[in-house]
Amino acid sequence: MKERPILFSAPMVRAILDGSKTQTRRIVKSQSNICCPFGKPGDRLWVRETFQGPLFDSDNSKCCVYRADGGEAPEYVDADDNLRQGWKPSIFMPRWASRITLEITGVRVERLQDINASDCYAEGCFRPDQLKSLGSEVTTRDNARGAYRKLWESINGADSWDANPWVWVVEFKAIDEFDKGLS
């Protein structure tokens, strides 16, 4: 079993935490890539997200604050005793600060636009029943794909959907803290 980092935005972290996101699609970078760079079933991914830390709580233990939880970035004092406030980008999150570990349950390659409605929901998009409660009548495959297309383009840029790239589809489940097996 290997462990690798993976970046997620704050909305996607919230979807993982609420159990609605169980898949991610990432562009295949090279056609000669026959092994998924994220791993294989049984491997683990530790989630990098926008954070602030290390901070120290009342018993002087290291802790972090996460942007996905909402609120403002906490103030902190830097090495030169200057008061600062701000979020650290997810790319700079060290392993000790990660609060989410995912176990890969499946990996496949497909064209982006081959996504089906249930996979759109597994990507963290609203399900039709959730949208109905908001007053919308989104129930068709095309509407689910439309919601996913907006999500994809918000992450990968305008016209990235139209390019229809090959993507790695990585299916996962969140594992409990006590199951991480970290020392």
Secondary structure as GFF3:
##gff-version 3
##sequence-region A 1 183
A	DSSP	beta_strand	3	7	.	.	.	ID=ss1
A	DSSP	alpha_helix	10	17	.	.	.	ID=ss2
A	DSSP	beta_strand	23	27	.	.	.	ID=ss3
A	DSSP	beta_strand	44	48	.	.	.	ID=ss4
A	DSSP	beta_strand	51	56	.	.	.	ID=ss5
A	DSSP	beta_strand	62	66	.	.	.	ID=ss6
A	DSSP	three_ten_helix	67	69	.	.	.	ID=ss7
A	DSSP	beta_strand	75	77	.	.	.	ID=ss8
A	DSSP	beta_strand	83	85	.	.	.	ID=ss9
A	DSSP	three_ten_helix	90	92	.	.	.	ID=ss10
A	DSSP	three_ten_helix	95	97	.	.	.	ID=ss11
A	DSSP	beta_strand	101	111	.	.	.	ID=ss12
A	DSSP	three_ten_helix	112	114	.	.	.	ID=ss13
A	DSSP	alpha_helix	117	122	.	.	.	ID=ss14
A	DSSP	alpha_helix	128	133	.	.	.	ID=ss15
A	DSSP	alpha_helix	141	156	.	.	.	ID=ss16
A	DSSP	beta_strand	166	175	.	.	.	ID=ss17
A	DSSP	three_ten_helix	177	179	.	.	.	ID=ss18
###
